[in-house]
Amino acid sequence: MYTRSHPVLLALLALSRRRAVIRLGGTVLVHGGEAYRQALTRVPLDRTAPGTTGGAALELAAGGALFDQQGSGHRAARRAVADPLGAAGVQRLRPVWREVLDRRIAPLGAGRDVDLVPLARELAGATVRALLDAPGDPLTIAEAAADAAAAAVRDHLPGPRLPGTGRAAAAATARLEALLRSAEPDGAPALRAMLAVAAVNTTVAALPRAAARCADAAMWEQAADGELRPALVDELLRVTAPSPLLPRVAAADAVLGGCPVRAGDRLILVARHAAGAHADPPDAHHPAPAAVARLVFGAGPHACPGARLARAQLDDTLAALAPYRPAVVRARVDRGAALPGWRTLSIRATHARLPGQDR
């Protein structure tokens, strides 16, 4: 799936991963786990540089919100994002996505196929709508968030920009902000749009890929075991790495894995290699240490505040699917998405759900 969705980039990363850190011109590829962690915790990063997440947010919205802040402002914005995504916030949101799961997965029991991609889109859109107390249809919100992310990626690819990509990215972001507009006059549209883009795109990438890996590796017994499932969730997120790489720019000179880094160098932090996704298959009985597995969510001040939400949603998805032991019957890569993922991933039950097997 990776090589079909982003063939040139992923082939380059695979060829260079034998070295923890390697320089290619003005770009430094970071594959090793310790170097990856140091890049996020010890190297000053330019939050608004072109070609980074923060640069895209700053350019497309009225300020990059979380990304273009420093010091206490950045910490306050992170708290504002993290608080609704803490343990209490996740429990409040859980009934929202469970309703989508129950309704969307039910056709498996009648012998019909289920496409996990639209399921993931509705689940993500409904969660974002509840999180932000926004109006609108969940699928419309998810579609707008996916369009905004894809347009931003096209507008920030290396090399000369194609005509019209900047306008398309700005229009897609404006559409998303309008859908999420708060009733409050200071509803922070840029921050709300950023949250929606992150939540929708990682969810739509992660859930179908994790379910497909579970099916292909015959891991439904582990998914059905309530004691093993949390470890399986971490393992599946580790190997599928919803955001497989993080583009950043160094703001000061540093050294990573023995490789000198200069201010202004582009850093490509390869999350899936740092977490050993390419080398160690998922195994809930012998999971990777948490400090390694959770590198796919970043580290230190650059850790993803939505990690708890992602784990809870995948846990519930696996629990809902496990009784059916589904197999993948059709899969098609989404070549236009911001993150590697499936355009279609249809599954079919191979095992009847028995009474009393509810979550």
C-alpha positions as CSV (number, residue, x, y, z in Angstrom):
1,M,0.0,0.0,0.0
2,Y,2.8,2.4,0.9
3,T,4.7,1.8,-2.4
4,R,1.6,2.1,-4.5
5,S,0.4,5.4,-2.9
6,H,3.8,7.2,-2.7
7,P,6.2,5.0,-4.8
8,V,9.2,7.4,-5.3
9,L,9.3,8.8,-1.8
10,L,8.8,5.5,0.0
11,A,11.4,3.8,-2.2
12,L,14.0,6.5,-1.4
13,L,13.3,6.1,2.3
14,A,13.5,2.3,2.1
15,L,16.9,2.5,0.4
16,S,18.4,4.9,2.9
17,R,17.1,3.3,6.1
18,R,20.2,1.3,6.9
19,R,21.7,4.5,8.3
20,A,20.2,6.2,11.4
21,V,20.7,9.6,9.8
22,I,21.8,10.4,6.3
23,R,22.2,13.7,4.5
24,L,21.0,14.3,0.9
25,G,22.0,17.8,0.0
26,G,20.0,20.2,2.2
27,T,17.8,17.4,3.5
28,V,18.5,15.2,6.5
29,L,16.7,11.8,6.6
30,V,16.3,10.6,10.2
31,H,15.5,6.9,10.5
32,G,16.9,5.8,13.9
33,G,14.7,5.9,17.0
34,E,17.1,7.8,19.2
35,A,18.0,10.3,16.6
36,Y,14.3,10.8,15.8
37,R,13.5,11.4,19.5
38,Q,16.4,13.9,19.8
39,A,15.2,15.8,16.7
40,L,11.9,16.4,18.3
41,T,13.1,17.1,21.9
42,R,16.5,18.7,21.6
43,V,16.8,20.4,18.2
44,P,15.1,23.8,17.9
45,L,12.6,23.6,15.0
46,D,11.3,26.4,12.7
47,R,7.5,26.1,13.2
48,T,6.6,28.2,10.2
49,A,9.1,27.1,7.5
50,P,7.7,26.3,4.0
51,G,7.2,22.6,3.5
52,T,6.3,21.9,7.1
53,T,3.0,21.3,8.8
54,G,3.2,24.6,10.5
55,G,4.2,26.4,7.4
56,A,1.1,25.1,5.6
57,A,-1.1,26.0,8.5
58,L,0.3,29.6,8.7
59,E,-0.1,30.1,4.9
60,L,-3.6,28.7,4.5
61,A,-5.2,30.1,7.6
62,A,-5.2,33.4,9.5
63,G,-2.1,32.3,11.4
64,G,-0.9,28.8,12.1
65,A,-2.5,28.7,15.6
66,L,-0.6,26.0,17.5
67,F,2.3,25.8,15.0
68,D,3.4,29.4,14.8
69,Q,3.6,30.1,18.5
70,Q,6.5,29.9,20.9
71,G,7.1,29.5,24.6
72,S,4.1,30.1,26.9
73,G,1.7,30.7,23.9
74,H,2.6,27.4,22.4
75,R,2.2,25.6,25.8
76,A,-1.2,27.2,26.4
77,A,-2.4,26.3,22.9
78,R,-1.3,22.7,23.4
79,R,-3.2,22.6,26.7
80,A,-6.3,23.9,25.0
81,V,-6.1,21.1,22.4
82,A,-5.1,18.4,24.9
83,D,-7.7,19.0,27.6
84,P,-10.7,17.9,25.5
85,L,-8.7,14.9,24.3
86,G,-7.8,13.6,27.8
87,A,-9.4,10.6,29.5
88,A,-12.6,12.4,30.4
89,G,-12.9,13.9,26.9
90,V,-12.4,10.6,25.2
91,Q,-15.1,8.9,27.3
92,R,-17.5,11.7,26.4
93,L,-16.8,11.2,22.7
94,R,-16.9,7.4,22.8
95,P,-20.7,6.9,22.3
96,V,-20.5,9.1,19.2
97,W,-18.1,6.8,17.3
98,R,-19.5,3.6,18.8
99,E,-22.9,4.4,17.3
100,V,-21.3,4.7,13.9
101,L,-19.4,1.4,14.4
102,D,-22.5,-0.5,15.4
103,R,-24.6,0.8,12.5
104,R,-21.9,0.5,9.8
105,I,-20.6,-2.9,10.9
106,A,-24.0,-4.5,11.3
107,P,-24.3,-5.6,7.6
108,L,-21.5,-8.1,8.2
109,G,-23.9,-10.1,10.2
110,A,-26.2,-10.3,7.3
111,G,-23.5,-11.6,5.0
112,R,-22.9,-8.3,3.2
113,D,-19.6,-6.6,2.6
114,V,-18.6,-3.5,4.5
115,D,-16.2,-0.8,3.1
116,L,-14.2,0.4,6.0
117,V,-13.1,3.7,4.3
118,P,-16.5,5.4,4.4
119,L,-17.0,4.0,7.9
120,A,-13.8,5.6,9.0
121,R,-14.8,8.9,7.3
122,E,-18.1,9.0,9.1
123,L,-16.6,8.0,12.4
124,A,-14.0,10.7,12.1
125,G,-16.4,13.4,11.0
126,A,-18.9,12.6,13.8
127,T,-16.1,12.7,16.4
128,V,-14.8,16.0,15.1
129,R,-18.3,17.5,15.0
130,A,-18.9,16.4,18.7
131,L,-15.4,17.5,19.8
132,L,-15.8,21.0,18.3
133,D,-19.6,21.3,18.9
134,A,-19.9,22.1,15.2
135,P,-23.0,21.9,13.0
136,G,-23.0,20.0,9.7
137,D,-23.0,16.5,8.4
138,P,-20.1,14.2,9.6
139,L,-19.3,13.0,6.1
140,T,-19.3,16.5,4.7
141,I,-16.9,17.6,7.4
142,A,-14.7,14.6,6.8
143,E,-14.6,15.2,3.0
144,A,-13.7,18.9,3.5
145,A,-10.9,18.0,6.0
146,A,-9.5,15.4,3.5
147,D,-9.7,17.9,0.6
148,A,-7.9,20.6,2.7
149,A,-5.1,18.2,3.7
150,A,-4.6,16.8,0.2
151,A,-4.6,20.3,-1.3
152,A,-2.1,21.5,1.3
153,V,0.2,18.6,0.5
154,R,0.0,19.2,-3.3
155,D,0.8,22.9,-2.6
156,H,3.9,22.0,-0.5
157,L,5.5,19.2,-2.5
158,P,9.2,19.7,-3.3
159,G,10.0,21.5,-6.6
160,P,8.1,24.1,-8.5
161,R,4.4,24.6,-7.6
162,L,1.8,23.7,-10.1
163,P,-0.5,26.6,-11.2
164,G,-3.5,27.0,-9.0
165,T,-2.4,24.8,-6.2
166,G,-2.2,27.7,-3.7
167,R,-5.7,28.9,-4.6
168,A,-7.1,25.4,-4.4
169,A,-5.5,24.9,-0.9
170,A,-6.8,28.2,0.4
171,A,-10.3,27.5,-0.9
172,A,-10.4,24.0,0.6
173,T,-9.3,25.4,4.0
174,A,-11.9,28.2,3.8
175,R,-14.6,25.7,3.1
176,L,-13.6,23.6,6.1
177,E,-13.4,26.6,8.4
178,A,-16.9,27.6,7.3
179,L,-18.3,24.2,8.1
180,L,-16.7,24.3,11.6
181,R,-17.5,27.9,12.4
182,S,-18.3,28.3,16.0
183,A,-21.3,30.2,17.4
184,E,-18.8,32.1,19.5
185,P,-17.2,35.1,17.8
186,D,-13.7,34.0,18.9
187,G,-14.1,30.4,17.9
188,A,-10.5,30.2,16.6
189,P,-11.3,28.9,13.0
190,A,-7.7,28.1,12.2
191,L,-7.2,26.0,15.3
192,R,-10.6,24.2,14.7
193,A,-9.6,23.5,11.1
194,M,-6.2,22.2,12.2
195,L,-7.8,19.8,14.7
196,A,-10.3,18.6,12.1
197,V,-7.6,18.0,9.4
198,A,-5.4,16.1,11.9
199,A,-8.2,14.0,13.4
200,V,-10.0,13.1,10.1
201,N,-6.9,12.3,8.0
202,T,-5.1,10.1,10.6
203,T,-8.3,8.2,11.4
204,V,-9.2,7.5,7.8
205,A,-5.7,6.4,7.2
206,A,-5.3,4.4,10.4
207,L,-8.5,2.4,11.0
208,P,-8.7,0.6,7.6
209,R,-5.0,-0.1,7.5
210,A,-4.9,-1.6,11.0
211,A,-8.0,-3.8,10.2
212,A,-6.4,-5.0,7.0
213,R,-3.2,-5.9,8.8
214,C,-5.2,-7.7,11.5
215,A,-7.0,-9.7,8.8
216,D,-3.9,-10.5,6.7
217,A,-1.9,-11.6,9.8
218,A,-4.8,-13.6,11.2
219,M,-4.8,-11.6,14.5
220,W,-8.5,-11.6,15.2
221,E,-8.1,-13.9,18.2
222,Q,-5.8,-11.3,19.8
223,A,-8.3,-8.5,18.9
224,A,-11.1,-10.5,20.6
225,D,-9.1,-10.8,23.8
226,G,-9.9,-7.8,26.0
227,E,-6.6,-8.2,27.9
228,L,-4.4,-8.4,24.8
229,R,-6.2,-5.9,22.7
230,P,-4.6,-2.7,24.2
231,A,-1.2,-4.1,23.4
232,L,-2.4,-5.1,19.9
233,V,-3.7,-1.5,19.4
234,D,-0.3,-0.1,20.1
235,E,1.4,-2.6,17.9
236,L,-0.9,-2.0,15.0
237,L,-0.5,1.7,15.3
238,R,3.3,1.2,15.5
239,V,3.5,-0.8,12.3
240,T,0.9,1.1,10.2
241,A,2.2,4.5,11.4
242,P,-0.8,6.7,10.2
243,S,1.7,9.6,9.7
244,P,4.7,7.7,8.4
245,L,7.0,10.7,8.3
246,L,7.2,14.2,9.8
247,P,8.6,17.1,7.7
248,R,10.4,19.6,9.8
249,V,13.1,22.3,9.4
250,A,16.0,22.9,11.9
251,A,16.1,26.4,13.4
252,A,19.7,26.0,14.7
253,D,22.8,24.0,14.2
254,A,22.8,20.6,15.8
255,V,24.2,17.0,15.5
256,L,21.9,14.0,15.0
257,G,23.4,10.5,15.1
258,G,26.8,11.9,14.3
259,C,25.5,13.9,11.3
260,P,25.9,17.7,11.5
261,V,22.6,19.6,11.0
262,R,22.6,23.2,9.9
263,A,20.0,25.8,10.6
264,G,17.6,25.8,7.6
265,D,18.1,22.1,6.8
266,R,15.0,20.2,6.0
267,L,14.5,17.2,8.4
268,I,12.5,14.2,7.2
269,L,11.7,12.3,10.4
270,V,10.6,8.8,9.4
271,A,8.3,7.7,12.2
272,R,7.7,4.2,10.9
273,H,11.4,3.4,10.8
274,A,12.1,5.0,14.2
275,A,9.4,2.7,15.6
276,G,10.8,-0.4,13.9
277,A,7.6,-0.9,11.8
278,H,9.7,-2.1,8.8
279,A,11.6,-4.7,10.9
280,D,9.3,-6.0,13.6
281,P,5.8,-7.3,12.8
282,P,3.0,-6.6,15.3
283,D,2.7,-9.1,18.2
284,A,0.5,-8.4,21.2
285,H,2.2,-11.2,23.1
286,H,5.6,-9.6,22.7
287,P,5.0,-5.9,22.0
288,A,7.6,-3.3,21.5
289,P,8.4,-1.1,24.5
290,A,5.8,1.7,24.8
291,A,8.6,4.4,24.4
292,V,9.3,2.9,21.0
293,A,5.8,2.1,19.9
294,R,4.5,5.6,20.6
295,L,7.2,7.3,18.6
296,V,4.7,7.2,15.7
297,F,2.8,10.0,17.7
298,G,6.0,12.1,18.1
299,A,7.9,12.9,21.3
300,G,8.2,15.5,24.0
301,P,6.6,18.9,23.2
302,H,5.9,17.6,19.7
303,A,3.9,14.5,20.8
304,C,0.4,14.3,19.2
305,P,-2.3,15.3,21.8
306,G,-4.8,13.0,20.0
307,A,-2.9,9.7,20.7
308,R,-5.3,8.6,23.4
309,L,-8.3,9.3,21.1
310,A,-6.6,7.3,18.3
311,R,-6.0,4.3,20.5
312,A,-9.5,4.3,21.9
313,Q,-11.1,4.4,18.4
314,L,-8.9,1.6,17.1
315,D,-9.6,-0.5,20.3
316,D,-13.4,-0.1,19.8
317,T,-13.1,-0.8,16.0
318,L,-11.1,-4.0,16.6
319,A,-13.6,-5.1,19.3
320,A,-16.5,-4.6,17.0
321,L,-14.9,-6.5,14.1
322,A,-13.3,-9.4,15.9
323,P,-16.4,-11.6,16.4
324,Y,-16.8,-11.6,12.6
325,R,-13.2,-12.5,11.8
326,P,-13.5,-10.5,8.6
327,A,-11.3,-11.0,5.5
328,V,-10.4,-8.3,3.0
329,V,-12.2,-8.9,-0.3
330,R,-11.4,-5.7,-2.2
331,A,-8.8,-3.0,-1.7
332,R,-7.8,0.1,-3.7
333,V,-5.1,2.6,-2.8
334,D,-6.0,6.3,-2.5
335,R,-3.3,8.0,-4.5
336,G,-4.6,11.5,-3.9
337,A,-4.8,11.4,-0.1
338,A,-2.5,13.4,2.2
339,L,-1.5,10.3,4.1
340,P,-1.0,6.8,2.7
341,G,-4.3,4.9,2.8
342,W,-7.0,3.0,1.1
343,R,-9.7,4.5,-1.2
344,T,-11.7,1.3,-0.8
345,L,-11.2,-1.5,1.7
346,S,-14.1,-4.0,1.7
347,I,-14.3,-6.8,4.2
348,R,-16.5,-9.8,4.6
349,A,-17.3,-11.9,7.6
350,T,-15.8,-15.4,7.8
351,H,-17.4,-16.2,11.2
352,A,-21.0,-15.6,12.5
353,R,-21.4,-13.3,15.5
354,L,-22.9,-15.3,18.4
355,P,-25.3,-14.0,21.0
356,G,-23.6,-12.4,24.0
357,Q,-20.5,-11.3,21.9
358,D,-21.3,-7.6,22.2
359,R,-18.6,-5.3,23.6
